[in-house]
Amino acid sequence: MIPYGKQDVTAADRDAVIEALTSDLITQGPRAPAFAQALADRVGAEAGVAVNSATSALHIAVAALGLKPGGLLWTSPNTFVATANVARYCGAQVDFVDIDPATRNMCAEALERKLAEATRPPDVVAPVHFAGRSADMVEIAALARGVGARIVEDASHAVGGAYAGRPIGCCAWSDICVFSFHPVKIITTAEGGAALANDVELVDRMRRLSSHGVTRDPALMSPRAGDPPAWVYEQIELGFNYRMTELQAALGLSQLERLDAYVRRRRALAERYHALLEDMSDAVLRPVLDSDRSLSAWHLYVIELRDRTRRDAVFRRMRAAGIGVNAHYIPVHTQPYYRRLGFKDGDFPVAERYFAGALTLPLHPGLTEAEQDAVVAALGTALGDPAAPRD
Ligand SMILES: *Cc1c(COP(=O)(O)O)cnc(C)c1O
């Protein structure tokens, strides 16, 4: 099976992990903070915290911004469930803003309309940089800030991408930006995530929330006469254990060195798909390519079948042919958990229509051109094959 995504692990990665494993500190050492700062430096943010998943990073991000019971987060329905779930972890409500059919990202016009009609504004707006391409952050930030909302970018797909001449993650149009390092993403730490910001107090707050809400900073602790003994720490709020291990951080630091090469390779493969699929453009809608304004990290290459009734049959044919196609994303509001909260089919019709035709083709740095040719050939067969009927 040619997988839709796959990590690339080199000898240098293995050496880095073994070095961390045989060092004195295998957690709470220098590597996790160094990885967070290397990421921040790489994308032009002030600081960051590395944690055990992007889900954890999103959770501490919205918690640090004060999301709580009675609060409200708006995100895109075209995302992994985690972006919405973190608001529920805080006891807050979730709502969605429909997508732009071309970019598959939160649509700024839809956000503007929804804000105009809303009985209350959201506390947090969380756009998702789907497939590695930034949402229209200039427009979204202007609208969200206009109603006093805070902004968290879910850039799980997008480390290594750029927007408006700045690296994704610089937080020029957001309060916090989150990356994921799950193995299918651009760089990996096995499991892992990071949250970056330009406000260092916000980063301190997220770091504290990632480690039990505990501090050793005398300025934050109860007043006492003289210097506190070294054993003193105080839990000043309710936090979690979301820490990244030194093994993961060592892998991340090593992977980060190849970030540019990975994104270059992904972009070349995406452009090659675009050319190879030209002949099928009667049947297949291709994703928009990069522009001066937007350089995707190309986490995913998702086509849409113009005849949406054939998607499942084509999907099955390709899986049977050994092609690990996928489909991103089942609109979050149609998940049973969110239906129980009152959402229903038809609530976000652009996302639903997009997903009905969506087919994710394999894309990762280790994908060979021969494998890519096999993917395209299998797609052509599945589309032309009467065994892939309109069902
Ligand atoms: C992968 C992903 C997440 C969750 O990342 P984890 O590191 O697996 O917790 C969140 N949002 C989006 C859009 C993702 O793709």
The ligand as an SDF file (V2000), in Angstrom:
LIG
                    3D

 15 15  0  0  0  0  0  0  0  0999 V2000
   -3.2640   16.4430   13.3180 C   0  0  0  0  0  0  0  0  0  0  0  0
   -4.1760   17.5660   13.6250 C   0  0  0  0  0  0  0  0  0  0  0  0
   -4.5090   17.9550   14.9280 C   0  0  0  0  0  0  0  0  0  0  0  0
   -4.1090   17.1720   16.1220 C   0  0  0  0  0  0  0  0  0  0  0  0
   -2.7690   16.9410   16.1660 O   0  0  0  0  0  0  0  0  0  0  0  0
   -2.1670   15.9170   17.2210 P   0  0  0  0  0  0  0  0  0  0  0  0
   -0.7100   16.3010   17.2600 O   0  0  0  0  0  0  0  0  0  0  0  0
   -2.3810   14.5400   16.6350 O   0  0  0  0  0  0  0  0  0  0  0  0
   -2.8530   16.0990   18.5080 O   0  0  0  0  0  0  0  0  0  0  0  0
   -5.2870   19.0760   15.1100 C   0  0  0  0  0  0  0  0  0  0  0  0
   -5.7430   19.7880   14.0640 N   0  0  0  0  0  0  0  0  0  0  0  0
   -5.4760   19.4280   12.8010 C   0  0  0  0  0  0  0  0  0  0  0  0
   -5.9940   20.2620   11.6820 C   0  0  0  0  0  0  0  0  0  0  0  0
   -4.6980   18.2970   12.5390 C   0  0  0  0  0  0  0  0  0  0  0  0
   -4.4680   17.9160   11.2870 O   0  0  0  0  0  0  0  0  0  0  0  0
  1  2  1  0
  2  3  1  0
  2 14  2  0
  3  4  1  0
  3 10  2  0
  4  5  1  0
  5  6  1  0
  6  7  2  0
  6  8  1  0
  6  9  1  0
 10 11  1  0
 11 12  2  0
 12 13  1  0
 12 14  1  0
 14 15  1  0
M  END
$$$$
